[in-house]
């Protein structure tokens, strides 16, 4: 176990409502949540439970209706859009189901642009880190190709490099393997697992059991509320099958 854990991100009584005509739809209903530093936290739940909405609220990509969000004890939910944009660039990394790579830029250029936006390092250091990340993600040979010229797995690995270029305190991942085949899924999950082992804090939304078992903590969201959670030891590939059975049994008890 990792001993005493520091809270890196916290949501208190988070609500999010939408309106369809005169009808108010409450997607998140007073959620309290803590994300711990160096954890690989996973959010699961049925379709429509509000998983991605919660991720966007915590990552400052959308506005909460009520409650507050704190990052390293600072209430970021009250930040101006400009200040929030700077926080996202400097402290958060994002990986989505679709890579959202700029089609007219090479993989390397996509990573470099994100590095320049973060303004943490000189242009020379950003390039060095981008090259190292693409090498780490095993897409170095494809770095000068456009997104349309590489496979889906290569594009997603480049997207992870882009998310990591700013040395984020927290990496958000929303269904990062949802558009990948089985082989590419394992590669991407392996990269995320390796990043976590090196100390990267990760918060991931997924519906995929194979992805969920990579986490050491799984939260179950249903009807806009966190109704249960499961604590696990850090991922060990040798115990994957038993881990899948344990998580599957837990999910079955929640009628997943």
N, C-alpha and C positions, 0 to 999 in steps of 0.2 A: 504494500500500500504506500501511498505518497505522503502520509502524515497529514499535518495541518495544511489546509488549502486556503489560498487567498481568493476572495471573490473578485473577478475581473469585470463582470457585467451583471447588473441586477435590474429586474423589473418589479415594480410594486403596484399592485392593483391595476394592471394594464387592461384597458378596455378599448375596443375598436368597433365602431358602428358604421353602417352604411345605410343609405336611404334609397329605396325603390318606390318612387312616388311618395305616398303618405306612409308607407311601411318602413319601419326601422328594423334593420337586421343587425343583431349583435354577434359579431364574429369572434371577438375575444371578450371574455366575461370576468374581469377582475383578477387577472393572472398575477401570481407572485412567483418569481423565478430567479434563481441564482446560477450563474455560470462561473465555474472555478478555473483559476489559472492552471494551465498545462493539462487540463482535462480534454477528453474527446467526448463531447456531449452530443447525444442524438435525440432528435424529436421525431416521434412517430405518432400515428393516429389514422383514423379513416379519412377518406376523401372528404373535403369540405370542413374538416375539423378546425382549420385556421392555422395550420403548421407554417406555411409560407408567409402568411400575414404576420404571425408572431415574429418570424425571422426578420422581416422587413421593418417591423416596429423597433426591434432591438438594435438593428443595424442602422437606424436613422434614415432608411430609404422611404419611409412613409411616416405620417404623423399619427400619434396615438390620440384617441378621443378622451381618455381619462387615465389617471395614474401618472407614473413617472419612470424614466429609465436612467440608470446611473452607470457610467463607465469609469472604473478606477475612482469611485466615490464622487465623481462629478455628474451633476444632473444634466445629461445631454439632451433630454427631451425638451428642455427650455432654450436650447441653442437656436440662434438665427440660422437661416438656410446657408448663409455663407460660412458661418463657423462650423456648422454640421458637415458641410462639404469638405472643409479642411480636415476635420476629424476623420471622415471616411477615407480621405486620401492618405493620411499620415498613420492612422492606427488600425484601420480595418482592411481586410482583404475579402473579396467576394468571388465565389465560383458558382455558376448556375448550370442548369440542365443544358441550356444552349450557351455556347461559348461567348457570344457577343464580341468576337474579335472583329476589328475593323478590316473589311474585306480588301481594301486597297493597300494595306500595309502587310509586310512580311511578319512572320511570327516574332522575330527579333524586334522589329519596329513596334509591334503591339506592346511588348514588354517594356521597351525603352520609354515609350510615351507615358506609361503609367508610372515609371520610375522618375521621370522628369517632373510629373505633376506632384509627387510626394515631397519633392524639394528637401529630402533628408541628406542627400549626398551630392558630390560634384558629378558632372556629366561623365567624367572618366570612371568614377567609382560605380555609377549606375550601369554603365556599359559592362564593366567587369562583372558586376553582380548578375546582370541579365544573362550574360554568356554562361556563368556558372550555374544559374538556375536551369537554363535550357539543357545544359549538360546533365544536371541532376535529374531532370524530368525525362531524359533520354530522347530529346528531340533536337539535339545539336545539329545533326545532319540536315534537318529540315528547316533550320532557322531562317534561311533566306527565301523560303517559299511563301506564297500567299495562302491564307486559310483554305481557299478552294482547291489547293494543290496537295493537301495533306489529308490523312484519314481523320475520322471523328475522334479517335483516341489520341492522335498526335495533337489535334487542335485543343482538346480538353487539357492535355498535359501542359501545353503552352499557356492556356488560360490560368492554370494553377501557378505557373511561373509568374505570370502577370500579377496575380493576386498576392504573391509573396515578395514582389520586388521592393515594396515599401517597408519590409520587415514589420508586418502587422502584429499588433498585440493579440488580435483575435481574427481568426479566419472563419468566415461564414460560408457554408456550402448548402445550396438548395437543390436537392435531387441531382448531385453532380454526375451520377452514372445513369440517369434516366434515359438518355438517348444513345447509350453505348451497348455494344454486344458483350458477350460474357468475357471474352479475352481482354478487351479494353477495360471492362469494369474492374477486373482483378488488378490490372496495372494501375489504374487511377486510385483504387482503394489502397493498394500497396504504397503509393506515393503519399497519400494522406496519412496513413499509419506511420510511415517513416518520419514525416514531419512532426507528428505528435510525439513520437519517441524522442525526438530532439528538443522537445519542450514547447512546440507550437500549440497554443490553445485553439480548439476547433469546436464550432457549433454547426451541426449538420442536420438538415431535414431530409428524411428519406421514407419511402414506403417499402424498400427492398431489404429483406432479412439479411442478405449477404453483406450489405453495406452497414446495417445497424449493428451487427456483431463486432464491428471494428471499434465501437465506442466503449468506454468504461462506465458510462452512465447513460441510461435511456429514459427519457421522459415521454409519457403517453398523454396526448392531447385529444380530448373529445368534447364536442359541444362547447368549444371555446374555453375549456378549463383543463388544467393539468390534473388528471385523476389518479395517476400512479407513476412510480419510477422504479427503475431496476439498477442496482449498483453491480458492476462487474470488475474483475481484475483487468489490468491492461491486456490488450489482445495478444494472444499466443497462437500462431498458425498451427502448431501441433495439436491444439485443443479446439480447433475451429468447429468440427462436427458436433462435439458435445456442447459447445457454446451456442451453436445454432439450435440444438434441441432445447436447451434451457430457455433461450429467448423465445422460441416458438411456443413453448409451454406457457410461459408468462403471458404472451400475447393472446393465446387461446383463452386464458382465464379472463381476459379483458374483452372477449368476443370480437377480436380483430379479424 
